[in-house]
Amino acid sequence: MTTLAGHCHCGAIRVELETGKPAGELPLRSCQCGFCRRHGAMTTSDPDCRLNIEAAPGSLNRYRFGRRLVDALLCEECGVYVASVMQIEDRTLATLNVAGVALDGFSGRSGEPVAYDDETDEDRLARRKARWTPTVLVEASPSA
């Protein structure tokens, strides 16, 4: 198992992607929605990986748009889009913005353009359950 580590621009949100594959074998997508295009997002997810996200106290900003089922995680300090997370059947699943966290092994690659506008809600949920990465999100509490 290999661990790929990265963080937002200021370092307040850190990520570790545990994978059994080299980064070059993980999918890389370039979603064509307005949010992802504006953030220059290139995302990866793999149900066989594990993603750990740790946010410093007060650094995590959650943004919901569209169908309001997914939280886009942004750093409150530097504004970087880190990941999108969703609760499905008591599990947290995510797709990671490797461009936002400068994840090792992805530089020089282009994301495959994808558009999900024509998906039904059922199709979208099934795709995420099949493709997104099991995730542990830890939001550190401010110290007293």
Secondary structure, DSSP 8 states (H G I E B T S, - for coil): -EEEEEE-SSSSEEEEEEESS-GGGS--EEE-SHHHHHHT--EE--TTSEEEEEE-TT-EEEE--TTS-SEEEEETTT--EEEEEEEETTEEEEEEEHHHHT-TT-TT---EEE--TT--HHHHHHHHHHHSEEEEEEE-----
